[in-house]
Amino acid sequence: MGFLTDSTHLHIATWVIAIVLFLVAALASNSKAIHMILRLFYILTIITGGALFYTTMGSGMGMEYGIKFILGILTIGMMEMVLVRKTKSKPTTMFWILFAIFLFATLFYGFKLPMGTKLF
C-alpha cells in the first residue's frame, strides 16, 4: 500500500505543478521556457497517472479509472492547444472553455474514486 500512497501524492503534486505552470505560461508574454518545462510535467503526470491506472486494474474499477485517465489526457490536450494557439495569435476561447470543462470533470471524477481524497 505504500507505493499507492506515494504514487497518489506524486501524481497530485505533478498535476498541481502542471496547472500552475500552465496558468503562468498562459499569462506570460514570452513563455517558451515555461512551456518546455510544462511539457515535462505533462509527461510526469501521464506516467504517474498511468502507474495509478495500472495498479487499480485488478480492483474491479478499471473502467472508472480508465475514464478518469482519458479525461486527464483531454485536459492536458486542451492545455497544450491553448498555449500553442496563443503563440500563433489564434483565438483560444473555445479551448479555454473545453479546458475548464475537462479539468472540472477530471477533478470531480478523480476525487470521487476510492483512491481520491473525499471532498464530496
C-alpha positions, 0 to 999 in steps of 0.5 A, a space after each residue: 500500500 505504500 507505493 499507492 500512497 506515494 504514487 497518489 501524492 506524486 501524481 497530485 503534486 505533478 498535476 498541481 505543478 502542471 496547472 500552475 505552470 500552465 496558468 503562468 505560461 498562459 499569462 506570460 508574454 514570452 513563455 517558451 521556457 515555461 512551456 518546455 518545462 510544462 511539457 515535462 510535467 505533462 509527461 510526469 503526470 501521464 506516467 504517474 497517472 498511468 502507474 495509478 491506472 495500472 495498479 487499480 486494474 485488478 480492483 474491479 474499477 478499471 473502467 472508472 479509472 480508465 475514464 478518469 485517465 482519458 479525461 486527464 489526457 483531454 485536459 492536458 490536450 486542451 492545455 497544450 492547444 491553448 498555449 500553442 494557439 496563443 503563440 500563433 495569435 489564434 483565438 483560444 476561447 473555445 479551448 479555454 472553455 473545453 479546458 475548464 470543462 475537462 479539468 472540472 470533470 477530471 477533478 470531480 471524477 478523480 476525487 470521487 474514486 476510492 483512491 481520491 481524497 473525499 471532498 464530496 
